[in-house]
């Protein structure tokens, strides 16, 4: 799950903030750097969550890897990692 902090750091990797409540965007205290609007933070958080949601799950990668091995097809790096790790 994309967090408020993930979104802030994706917009500005040098941002320094604290949150009284990790899920409450209204609890942000800006420690240094320019403030980022709540709308921009929410938009980036939604974007990051969509990217995360589009990634295959571990079970999906494992199933894909097994099917490809049986069919003699090449694996993606992520599929190979599932088998090795």
C-alpha positions as semicolon CSV with decimal commas, in nm:
position;residue;x (nm);y (nm);z (nm)
1;X;0,000;0,000;0,000
2;X;0,132;0,342;-0,096
3;X;0,166;0,563;0,210
4;X;0,155;0,939;0,253
5;X;0,530;0,934;0,311
6;X;0,584;0,728;-0,007
7;X;0,393;0,990;-0,205
8;X;0,577;1,284;-0,050
9;X;0,917;1,127;-0,113
10;X;0,821;1,035;-0,470
11;X;0,745;1,403;-0,533
12;X;1,042;1,538;-0,337
13;X;1,304;1,286;-0,217
14;X;1,459;1,553;0,006
15;X;1,139;1,642;0,191
16;X;1,149;1,620;0,568
17;X;0,816;1,570;0,740
18;X;0,660;1,409;1,039
19;X;0,313;1,263;1,073
20;X;0,118;1,245;1,394
21;X;-0,100;0,979;1,228
22;X;0,043;0,785;0,932
23;X;-0,298;0,769;0,763
24;X;-0,408;1,130;0,823
25;X;-0,287;1,373;0,559
26;X;-0,393;1,659;0,787
27;X;-0,135;1,554;1,046
28;X;0,168;1,643;0,830
29;X;0,424;1,872;0,988
30;X;0,674;2,007;0,735
31;X;1,021;2,013;0,886
32;X;1,210;2,151;0,587
33;X;1,160;2,224;0,220
34;X;0,861;2,355;0,033
35;X;0,523;2,218;0,133
36;X;0,346;1,996;-0,118
37;X;-0,028;2,043;-0,157
38;X;-0,255;1,775;-0,015
39;X;-0,411;1,731;-0,360
40;X;-0,069;1,661;-0,514
41;X;0,014;1,415;-0,237
42;X;-0,316;1,230;-0,280
43;X;-0,275;1,221;-0,659
44;X;0,077;1,076;-0,628
45;X;-0,042;0,827;-0,366
46;X;-0,316;0,709;-0,603
47;X;-0,062;0,681;-0,886
48;X;0,179;0,479;-0,671
49;X;-0,101;0,251;-0,551
50;X;-0,208;0,184;-0,911
51;X;0,149;0,088;-0,999
52;X;0,167;-0,141;-0,695
53;X;-0,172;-0,299;-0,774
54;X;-0,060;-0,376;-1,130
55;X;0,235;-0,583;-1,009
56;X;0,173;-0,958;-1,009
57;X;0,147;-1,128;-0,672
58;X;0,402;-1,382;-0,555
59;X;0,152;-1,662;-0,623
60;X;0,091;-1,533;-0,977
61;X;0,465;-1,512;-1,047
62;X;0,515;-1,866;-0,914
63;X;0,231;-2,001;-1,129
64;X;0,363;-1,821;-1,437
65;X;0,715;-1,949;-1,375
66;X;0,594;-2,307;-1,338
67;X;0,387;-2,286;-1,657
68;X;0,678;-2,140;-1,851
69;X;0,919;-2,404;-1,723
70;X;0,681;-2,680;-1,827
71;X;0,640;-2,519;-2,170
72;X;1,015;-2,461;-2,205
73;X;0,977;-2,083;-2,225
74;X;1,212;-1,819;-2,086
75;X;1,132;-1,672;-1,744
76;X;1,124;-1,305;-1,650
77;X;1,371;-1,196;-1,383
78;X;1,088;-1,165;-1,129
79;X;0,971;-1,519;-1,206
80;X;1,325;-1,653;-1,173
81;X;1,364;-1,474;-0,840
82;X;1,050;-1,645;-0,708
83;X;1,200;-1,985;-0,782
84;X;1,545;-1,904;-0,642
85;X;1,442;-1,708;-0,333
